[in-house]
């Protein structure tokens, strides 16, 4: 798959989801920060709908998160605003970012299984180029690790 296309579609998906969930103002605030993380996880093969749901039932939106640093504090987007991010999750994210292995990962990690789940990541930290990646199911690298920690922050 073309790395530029993966980067472009992943970035569009992440920003669209963030705008829908948290609003344009918060997305602009996060993008203006020196450090930000946009994360989203698509579950692979979805289970059947729960028993007894009506014909208009839909699966919930995939989990997504926006984290950014303001005045030295890591913030986590919530509907209507922000709260301080969990320090243990921030520490785990920093650990992943401190290793060279993360920085050597490809833009797109091909699927390691057949259910086609995916984790999308966009991040910026000082001194490094912006990262936009898609890690498909079965990927166990730093990108996937950051996505899951960001969702839990």
C-alpha positions in Angstrom: 0.0 0.0 0.0 1.2 3.5 -0.8 2.6 5.2 2.3 1.4 8.7 1.3 -2.1 7.4 0.8 -2.1 5.7 4.2 -0.8 8.8 5.8 -3.4 11.0 4.1 -6.4 8.8 4.8 -5.4 8.1 8.4 -4.9 11.8 9.1 -8.3 12.6 7.6 -10.0 9.9 9.5 -8.4 10.9 12.8 -9.2 14.6 12.4 -12.8 14.0 11.3 -13.4 11.7 14.3 -11.9 14.2 16.7 -14.0 17.1 15.2 -17.2 15.0 15.5 -16.5 14.0 19.1 -14.8 17.0 20.6 -15.5 19.9 18.3 -13.4 22.1 16.0 -12.2 24.4 18.8 -10.6 21.5 20.7 -9.0 20.1 17.6 -7.5 23.4 16.8 -6.3 23.8 20.3 -4.6 20.3 20.2 -3.0 21.0 16.8 -1.6 24.2 18.1 0.2 22.4 21.0 3.9 21.5 20.8 2.9 17.9 21.7 -0.2 16.0 20.5 -1.5 12.6 20.0 -4.6 11.6 17.9 -5.5 8.0 18.2 -8.3 5.7 17.0 -8.8 1.9 17.1 -11.0 -0.1 14.7 -12.0 -3.4 16.1 -11.5 -6.2 13.6 -14.3 -8.6 12.8 -17.3 -7.4 14.7 -19.5 -9.8 16.7 -23.1 -10.2 15.8 -25.5 -7.6 17.2 -26.7 -8.3 20.8 -29.9 -10.3 21.1 -33.1 -8.3 21.1 -31.9 -5.1 19.5 -34.1 -3.5 16.9 -33.4 -3.1 13.2 -32.1 0.4 13.7 -29.3 -0.7 16.1 -25.8 0.2 15.0 -22.4 -0.6 16.4 -20.8 2.1 18.6 -18.2 4.4 17.0 -14.6 3.1 17.2 -12.8 4.4 20.3 -10.8 7.6 19.7 -8.6 9.9 21.8 -6.9 13.3 21.6 -4.1 14.1 24.0 -2.0 17.2 24.0 0.4 19.2 26.3 -0.5 22.7 27.5 1.6 24.5 30.0 3.5 21.3 30.8 0.4 19.3 31.5 -0.9 16.4 29.4 -4.6 16.9 28.7 -7.1 14.3 27.5 -10.1 15.4 25.4 -13.6 14.6 26.8 -17.0 15.8 25.4 -17.2 19.4 26.3 -13.6 20.0 27.3 -10.5 18.3 28.7 -9.2 16.7 31.9 -5.7 15.9 33.0 -4.4 12.7 31.4 -3.6 9.7 33.6 0.1 10.0 34.6 0.7 6.3 34.4 -0.4 6.2 30.7 1.6 9.4 29.9 4.7 7.7 31.4 4.0 4.5 29.3 3.7 6.7 26.1 6.9 8.5 26.9 8.7 5.1 27.4 7.6 4.0 23.9 8.6 7.3 22.4 12.1 7.2 24.0 13.1 4.1 22.1 14.5 4.1 18.6 12.4 1.1 17.7 9.3 3.3 17.5 10.9 5.8 15.2 11.9 3.1 12.8 8.4 1.7 12.3 6.8 1.9 8.9 3.8 4.2 8.1 1.7 1.1 7.5 2.1 -2.2 9.2 0.4 -4.8 7.1 -2.3 -7.1 8.7 -1.0 -10.0 10.8 -4.4 -11.6 10.7 -7.6 -11.8 8.7 -10.0 -9.7 10.7 -8.5 -6.4 9.4 -8.7 -4.3 12.7 -6.5 -1.2 12.7 -5.0 1.4 15.0 -4.5 4.9 13.6 -2.0 7.3 15.2 -1.0 10.9 14.5 1.5 12.5 16.8 3.9 15.5 17.1 6.7 16.1 19.6 9.4 18.7 19.5 12.5 17.8 17.6 10.9 15.0 15.4 8.8 15.1 12.3 5.0 14.5 12.7 4.1 10.8 12.6 1.0 9.5 11.0 0.6 5.7 11.0 -1.8 2.8 10.5 -1.0 -0.4 12.3 -3.3 -3.3 11.3 -4.3 -6.1 13.5 -1.5 -8.3 14.7 0.9 -5.4 14.7 2.7 -5.2 18.1 4.9 -2.2 17.6 5.1 1.1 19.4 2.4 2.7 17.3 -0.2 0.2 18.4 1.1 0.5 22.0 0.7 4.3 22.0 -2.8 4.1 20.5 -4.0 1.8 23.3 -2.3 3.9 26.1 -3.8 7.1 24.6 -7.3 5.5 24.6 -6.8 4.6 28.3 -5.3 8.0 29.3 
